[in-house]
């Protein structure tokens, strides 16, 4: 299951994770690891694939931060958080944000 969130907050991301877990029938999770991946847009696909492959060895929550190049000082002051929440089969064996 994928849930897209645009111009969101951490609280809304957490609510989407809970909603996704309930929708697939697993309201509780037994993950003990949170993997944080920081990458740029050019390498995002490979980083997500590697994290997904690693989750088959150890189920985990994966948080991926994709940095975008800001083109001006104004762009940096008007930052925005977009998120894609994945649970179930779309997230390997854990959860991905």
C-alpha positions as CSV (number, residue, x, y, z in Angstrom):
1,X,0.0,0.0,0.0
2,X,1.3,3.4,-0.9
3,X,0.1,6.7,0.6
4,X,1.3,10.0,-1.0
5,X,1.5,13.1,1.2
6,X,2.3,16.5,-0.2
7,X,3.5,19.5,2.0
8,X,3.0,17.4,5.1
9,X,4.3,17.1,8.7
10,X,5.9,14.3,10.7
11,X,2.6,13.9,12.6
12,X,0.7,13.3,9.4
13,X,3.3,10.8,8.3
14,X,2.9,8.9,11.5
15,X,-0.9,8.8,11.1
16,X,-0.5,7.5,7.5
17,X,1.8,4.7,8.8
18,X,-0.8,3.7,11.4
19,X,-3.6,3.9,8.8
20,X,-1.6,1.8,6.3
21,X,-0.8,-0.9,9.0
22,X,-4.5,-1.1,9.9
23,X,-5.6,-1.3,6.3
24,X,-3.3,-4.3,5.7
25,X,-4.3,-6.0,9.0
26,X,-1.2,-5.5,11.0
27,X,-1.7,-2.7,13.6
28,X,1.3,-3.7,15.6
29,X,4.8,-4.2,14.3
30,X,7.8,-6.1,15.7
31,X,10.6,-4.1,14.1
32,X,13.5,-3.0,16.2
33,X,15.6,-1.3,13.6
34,X,15.1,2.1,11.9
35,X,17.3,2.5,8.9
36,X,17.9,6.1,7.8
37,X,19.1,6.7,4.3
38,X,20.2,10.1,3.0
39,X,20.6,10.4,-0.8
40,X,20.2,12.8,-3.7
41,X,17.6,12.5,-6.5
42,X,20.1,10.9,-8.9
43,X,20.9,8.0,-6.6
44,X,17.4,7.6,-4.9
45,X,16.3,4.5,-6.9
46,X,19.5,2.6,-6.1
47,X,19.4,3.6,-2.4
48,X,15.7,2.5,-2.1
49,X,16.4,-0.8,-3.8
50,X,19.4,-1.5,-1.5
51,X,17.3,-0.6,1.6
52,X,14.5,-2.9,0.4
53,X,16.9,-5.7,-0.2
54,X,18.4,-5.3,3.3
55,X,14.9,-5.4,4.8
56,X,14.7,-9.0,3.7
57,X,17.6,-9.8,6.0
58,X,16.2,-7.8,8.9
59,X,12.7,-6.3,8.8
60,X,12.9,-2.6,9.6
61,X,11.4,0.8,9.2
62,X,13.3,2.7,6.5
63,X,13.3,6.5,6.4
64,X,14.7,7.8,3.2
65,X,15.6,11.5,2.9
66,X,16.1,12.6,-0.7
67,X,17.8,16.0,-0.9
68,X,17.0,18.3,-3.7
69,X,19.3,21.0,-5.0
70,X,17.9,24.4,-4.2
71,X,18.4,26.9,-6.9
72,X,18.2,30.1,-4.9
73,X,18.3,31.4,-1.4
74,X,14.5,31.9,-1.7
75,X,14.0,28.2,-2.4
76,X,15.8,27.3,0.8
77,X,13.5,29.5,2.9
78,X,10.4,28.0,1.4
79,X,11.2,24.3,2.2
80,X,8.5,21.7,2.0
81,X,8.2,18.1,3.2
82,X,6.6,15.6,0.8
83,X,6.4,11.9,1.7
84,X,5.5,8.5,0.3
85,X,4.5,6.0,2.9
86,X,4.8,2.3,1.9
87,X,3.6,-0.6,4.0
88,X,3.0,-4.2,3.2
89,X,4.2,-5.7,-0.1
90,X,5.3,-2.2,-1.4
91,X,7.8,-1.8,1.4
92,X,9.8,-5.0,1.4
93,X,9.4,-6.6,4.8
94,X,8.9,-3.5,6.9
95,X,7.8,0.1,6.3
96,X,9.3,2.8,4.1
97,X,8.8,6.5,4.3
